[in-house]
Structure formats: C-alpha cells, structure tokens
Amino acid sequence: MQKKAKIVTLGCYKNLVDSERVMRQLELHGIDLIPVDHSVDYIDIVAINTCGFIHDAKEESINTIFGYVDLKLRGKIGKLIVFGCLSERYREELSSEIPEVDHFLGKFSINEIVEALNLHLVIPKLYQRVVTTPSHYAYLKISEGCNRKCAFCAIPLITGKHTSTDVELLVKEAKFLAGKGVKEIIFVAQDLNQFGSDLRPKSALYDLIEKVSELPEIEWIRLQYLYPKGFPKKLPKIMAKNPKICHYIDIPFQHASNKMLQLMDRGHSYEDNINIINSLRDAVPDIAIRTTLIAGFPGETPKDFDELIKFVETVRFDRLGAFAYSHEENTPAARKYKDSVSGKLKQKRVDMIMSLQEKISTEKNEAKIGTVQKVLIDRQEGDAFIGRTQYDSPEVDNEVIIETERKRKPIIGQFVDVLITDAQAFDLIGKVQ
C-alpha cells in the first residue's frame, strides 16, 4: 500500500518553505501527503517542523510533539520525526527527554529526513515545493541565517551566519511556483538587506527582484523583513519604477529611543528610522510601512516609552505589531541585563501602543472609503469573498471583505477592482466594480 505522511509546520513562513521542500521530496518518492487538518486511521510518517524563537513558540512545539507522541503510543503513527529550529537548538536534550520520537534532526536537514526514511534526495528537484498556501501566492526564502547581533534575539544562535541562496536557483524556484499558478511572490529572509553579499560574484536584492519581475505570471512581488541598519538606499526609487513591486515594506524598527536602540544592539538610531521612512514616502507616497516594536526591554523608562509612543504618533505606521519583551535563553540581553520591567507594565505598554495603532489604522482605512482598490481574492467565507490590496501581506495585515451579488462573484486567486464602501479598524469593506 502507498505510504502516508503528514508534515506539521510551526513558526514562521521560512519554516513553511522548508516543509514544502520536504513534502515535495516525499511526493517524488510516491508517498501520499495528508493535510494537517485531515485525520486518518494510520499514518506511516509524521514530521514536525518546530519553532524555537521565543518561549510561547517553544511551548507550542513541545505540546505538539507530545500530542503526536501520544498518537504513536496508541499505534496511530509509524515513524515520528522532529526537525526545525527547536530541534536544532535542543537536539540532545529533546532526544533524552522524549525517547518516543524516532529522530530529532536539525533545521537544515532535508537530506537527513529522507535518509531517516530510507529514501534518497532527488537533488535535481530541490528547487521544487508542494505549495501549501492558497495557490495564487507563495513565499520565496532567499537566504538563511543572520549576521546581526540584536541583544534580544535567539535566531543567530539557531540559524548561524547569513547565507544567500544562488540567484539562478531562486529564479528557477520562482518559475516553478509561477507554473503552479502563483501570482504573488513574497520574499522572506531574516535579513533581506544582506542578500547576495556572500555570493561570488556578489549580487544584490535588486538583481533578484529584476529577474523575478521578468516572469510574466508574477504580478506582485512583496518584500518582508528589511533591517534598518544598512537599508538599501536605492530600493525606494526601484520600488517606484517597478510596477510589480507592491507598495508595501516590513521594517522592524523595534524602538525609537536612542538609549534603548543602543541597549538592544540594533546599530541604528531614531534619526536613521526617520530618514528611512522619509526616503520611502518621498519615492512611493502611497507606501504601506509595517513595523514591529518591543515594549519593556530591560532599562526602558517612562521617558523611553514616551519616545516610542511619540514615534508611533508621528510616523503613523500603516501596519504595526507590538510585543512584550521576554528573556530568551543565552541571548546577550539575558546574559547582561536584569529583566527590570514587570510583566504587568510590559503588557500595559503593549496595550497602549496597539490602542493607538487601532485609532491610526481606523483613520487610514476610513480615508480609503470611496476609492477603488485592486484586490487579490484569497478565499470565500459564507457569502463574502476575502481579499487583500497590495498594501497587505497574508495572515498578518488588513483584509478586504467583499459583498457580492450572484451575477458578479469574484474568483479565488483573481485580481478584481473593488469600490471601498466602509471601513473598520483593520479591515475594508467593498463591492466589485
């Protein structure tokens, strides 16, 4: 009988790309892939791609592992494999504490996974993936690792140094995705800025963007996670000239107080933040800027937090996420600083930031009422269709709720023009033109 496998992915979109590559290798060997939300009486192989970034993610990974261990003990699973970030970081401890798992493997272990299953790696097809997102968009992981030394971050401990993927291989992967119906490609990496700096000959993010832009099937290219230090100065003008680049960018500024940025070892200042934002808005006036902020980092005083609030008020980000700081094992901050801000105060500060952002987002969305927006349809919910503008990334940003008439229903994966008729804090409402 044909073997069945289930790949469970936790964590970020970079992990999702890794899982999709593993799935394609299994598929090439004739293994039947079972969706995560489907249940069957018996699964020959379960592989869990874990996250080890922050405490909550680690806890979710551990709970997921134990859930599948229980199924294995009840005879519902043949072989159980754990890989990814948590396994990369704590392989020995996990192997000792959870012996029911057949193999704990690292993050960069697609070859180890197929070998553990007594299969061989189909190297000529490593660029191929099983697309598990809606078929009209996909993530393109362009590099691995990070050379930054942010005090709060454990990622360099897990992923190691920045390593770019070869441009031609990425273009080949993008062509494969386009052939599967993908219309929007989302560039992801821990640090897009550094792409190509380690290649010989050196390349640049611009080169890759240009080559992917040449694929006729690709209509949107989205850029996520550009570090403020070393921000590519030519990028705003390139975004303005290239119609395929979404007017959207994700830059995690993390803070606005120069004292806090220095304690965080970020390598950029408040003035740098403002200069980057101004350069983007000067070149692309309608650009949507997304950022991430940390509240309650050790040493954050009321004055520092006031500067952060003023930053949000002044800049008026289009999209924003705020998180309470937590010590992560073996990070510079955990080694050097006392976690001096109480958990209650951290959460209060996060709530203040998000309350302010909700007000800003509401005002920005209300300003779009009466405009016509190009929308990519992601899914249907009841009688409504849900889509996104170029200003929104999947799952984390605003959506457009489309009221439909039976005669004029949009189709999932298609672009449609939508008249915005109403607005909420984090969603737009409209009808197809």
SVG drawing of the C-alpha trace seen along z (x, -y; Angstrom):
<svg xmlns="http://www.w3.org/2000/svg" viewBox="-27 -63 60 65">
<polyline fill="none" stroke="black" stroke-width="0.4" points="0.0,0.0 1.1,-3.6 2.7,-5.1 1.0,-8.2 2.9,-11.2 1.9,-14.3 4.1,-17.4 3.2,-19.7 4.7,-23.2 5.1,-25.6 6.6,-29.0 7.4,-31.4 7.0,-31.4 10.6,-30.4 9.8,-27.2 6.8,-26.8 9.2,-26.9 11.4,-24.2 8.4,-22.0 7.1,-22.4 10.5,-21.3 10.4,-18.2 6.9,-17.4 8.0,-17.6 10.8,-15.1 8.4,-12.7 5.9,-13.2 8.6,-12.4 9.0,-9.0 5.3,-8.2 4.3,-9.0 0.8,-10.2 0.7,-13.6 -2.1,-14.0 -3.2,-17.6 -2.6,-18.6 -6.3,-19.1 -7.3,-15.7 -7.4,-12.6 -6.8,-9.0 -6.7,-5.7 -2.9,-5.3 -0.1,-7.5 3.2,-5.9 5.3,-9.1 4.7,-12.3 7.4,-15.0 7.1,-18.1 8.9,-21.3 9.4,-23.1 9.9,-26.8 12.4,-27.7 12.3,-31.5 10.5,-32.6 9.0,-30.9 5.5,-30.7 6.7,-29.2 8.9,-26.6 6.0,-25.7 3.7,-25.2 6.3,-23.0 6.7,-20.8 3.0,-20.4 2.6,-19.4 5.4,-16.8 3.7,-15.3 0.4,-15.2 1.9,-13.1 3.8,-11.0 0.5,-10.0 -0.8,-9.0 2.4,-7.0 2.0,-5.2 -1.6,-4.3 -0.4,-2.8 -1.7,-5.6 1.7,-6.6 4.6,-4.6 7.6,-6.9 7.8,-10.2 10.4,-12.8 11.1,-16.2 13.2,-18.8 13.4,-22.6 14.6,-25.4 13.7,-23.8 15.4,-20.6 18.4,-22.4 18.8,-24.2 18.0,-21.5 18.6,-18.2 20.4,-16.4 18.0,-17.5 15.0,-16.5 16.4,-13.2 17.0,-12.4 13.6,-13.6 11.3,-12.4 12.7,-9.0 9.5,-8.0 10.5,-10.3 12.4,-8.3 14.6,-11.1 15.4,-14.6 17.0,-16.4 18.2,-19.9 16.9,-22.9 18.9,-22.3 18.2,-18.6 16.2,-17.8 18.9,-15.2 18.8,-13.8 15.0,-13.5 14.9,-11.5 17.8,-9.3 15.9,-8.6 13.1,-7.3 15.5,-5.1 14.9,-7.3 17.3,-9.3 17.5,-13.0 16.3,-14.0 18.9,-16.7 17.9,-18.0 14.4,-18.8 15.4,-20.5 14.0,-23.8 10.6,-22.3 8.0,-22.5 4.4,-21.5 2.6,-24.8 0.5,-24.7 -0.6,-28.3 -3.5,-29.3 -2.2,-28.5 -2.0,-32.2 0.7,-33.2 3.8,-31.7 6.9,-32.6 10.4,-32.7 13.0,-32.2 16.1,-33.9 18.6,-33.4 19.1,-31.7 20.7,-32.9 21.6,-36.3 24.8,-38.2 23.1,-40.8 23.7,-40.8 20.5,-42.1 20.6,-41.7 17.1,-40.2 17.2,-37.7 18.0,-34.0 17.8,-33.5 21.5,-33.7 22.1,-31.1 19.8,-28.8 20.4,-29.6 24.0,-30.7 25.6,-33.1 23.8,-34.7 23.9,-32.5 22.3,-33.7 20.8,-31.3 22.1,-31.4 20.2,-33.9 19.7,-31.5 18.4,-28.8 15.9,-31.2 14.7,-32.3 14.3,-28.6 12.2,-28.2 10.2,-31.3 9.5,-29.9 8.4,-26.6 6.0,-28.5 4.7,-30.6 4.0,-27.4 1.8,-26.2 -0.4,-29.3 1.4,-31.7 0.8,-35.3 2.2,-36.9 5.7,-36.0 6.7,-37.2 10.4,-37.5 11.3,-36.4 14.5,-36.1 15.8,-37.1 17.5,-40.0 16.7,-40.8 19.3,-43.7 22.2,-41.3 21.1,-39.2 24.0,-38.4 26.7,-40.0 28.2,-36.5 27.8,-35.3 30.7,-35.2 30.3,-37.2 28.4,-39.5 24.8,-40.0 22.1,-42.3 18.5,-42.2 17.8,-44.5 19.2,-41.8 16.9,-39.2 13.8,-41.5 14.5,-42.4 14.8,-38.7 11.7,-37.6 9.9,-40.7 10.6,-39.3 8.3,-36.3 5.0,-37.2 2.9,-35.1 4.1,-37.1 2.1,-40.2 3.1,-41.1 6.4,-41.0 6.3,-41.7 9.3,-42.4 9.3,-41.4 11.8,-41.9 14.4,-44.6 16.7,-45.6 17.0,-49.4 20.8,-49.3 22.2,-49.1 18.8,-49.7 19.3,-49.6 19.3,-53.2 18.3,-52.6 15.3,-50.5 12.7,-53.3 13.4,-54.5 13.4,-50.9 10.0,-50.3 8.7,-53.5 9.8,-52.4 8.9,-48.7 5.1,-48.2 5.3,-44.6 6.8,-45.5 4.0,-46.0 3.9,-49.4 4.5,-47.7 7.5,-47.0 8.2,-45.4 10.9,-47.0 11.1,-46.0 12.3,-49.2 11.8,-47.7 12.2,-51.1 12.6,-54.8 14.6,-55.8 18.3,-56.0 19.2,-54.7 17.0,-51.6 18.2,-51.0 21.8,-51.1 21.0,-48.7 19.3,-46.4 22.5,-46.5 20.4,-47.4 23.1,-49.6 20.6,-52.3 19.2,-55.4 15.9,-57.3 17.3,-59.6 18.0,-56.6 14.5,-55.4 13.0,-58.8 15.4,-59.0 14.4,-55.6 10.7,-56.3 11.0,-59.7 13.0,-58.2 10.3,-55.6 7.4,-58.0 9.2,-60.6 9.7,-57.9 6.5,-56.0 3.9,-58.3 1.2,-55.6 3.6,-53.0 2.3,-50.9 5.0,-50.6 4.7,-47.7 6.9,-47.6 7.4,-45.6 8.0,-47.2 9.2,-45.8 7.9,-47.1 9.5,-46.6 13.1,-45.8 15.4,-45.9 16.1,-49.6 13.1,-51.0 11.9,-54.0 8.7,-56.0 10.7,-58.6 11.9,-55.9 8.4,-54.6 7.0,-58.1 9.5,-58.5 8.2,-55.2 4.6,-56.4 5.6,-59.7 7.3,-57.8 4.1,-55.9 2.0,-59.1 4.4,-61.0 5.1,-58.3 1.5,-56.8 2.5,-53.4 0.1,-51.6 0.6,-48.2 2.2,-47.6 2.7,-44.7 3.9,-45.2 5.3,-42.6 6.2,-42.4 9.9,-41.7 10.9,-38.3 14.4,-37.0 15.4,-34.3 18.0,-31.7 21.6,-32.6 20.8,-35.8 23.1,-38.8 20.2,-40.6 19.5,-37.5 23.2,-37.3 23.8,-41.1 20.6,-42.6 18.1,-42.0 14.5,-41.8 13.7,-45.0 10.2,-45.9 7.3,-44.0 5.2,-41.7 2.1,-43.8 3.8,-47.0 5.1,-45.4 1.6,-44.3 0.1,-47.7 2.6,-49.4 1.9,-46.9 -1.8,-47.6 -1.2,-51.4 0.7,-51.0 -1.9,-48.8 -4.7,-51.1 -3.0,-54.0 -2.4,-51.9 -6.0,-50.9 -7.0,-54.6 -4.4,-55.3 -5.4,-52.3 -9.1,-53.2 -8.4,-56.7 -6.3,-55.4 -8.9,-52.9 -11.7,-55.4 -9.7,-57.6 -10.0,-54.8 -13.8,-54.9 -14.9,-55.8 -11.7,-54.7 -11.3,-51.8 -8.6,-49.2 -7.1,-46.4 -7.7,-43.3 -6.4,-39.7 -9.0,-37.3 -7.7,-34.8 -10.8,-32.9 -14.6,-32.7 -16.3,-32.8 -20.0,-32.2 -21.4,-34.6 -18.5,-37.0 -15.1,-36.9 -12.0,-37.9 -9.0,-39.6 -6.1,-41.9 -4.7,-45.0 -1.1,-45.4 -0.7,-47.1 -1.3,-43.9 0.6,-40.7 -1.4,-37.4 -2.5,-36.5 -0.9,-39.4 -2.4,-42.5 -5.8,-44.1 -8.2,-42.3 -10.9,-43.4 -14.4,-41.9 -16.3,-41.9 -20.0,-42.0 -21.1,-40.0 -24.1,-39.6 -24.7,-36.2 -24.1,-37.5 -20.7,-39.2 -18.9,-36.8 -15.1,-37.1 -12.9,-34.0 -10.3,-33.0 -6.8,-33.8 -8.0,-36.5 -7.5,-40.3 -10.6,-42.4 -11.3,-46.1 -13.3,-46.8 -15.1,-50.0 -14.5,-50.6 -17.8,-51.3 -17.0,-51.1 -14.0,-50.6 -13.2,-49.0 -10.1,-49.3 -8.3,-46.5 -10.5,-45.7 -12.0,-47.3 -15.5,-46.5 -16.4,-46.9 -18.1,-45.6 -16.8,-44.5 -16.8,-47.2"/>
</svg>
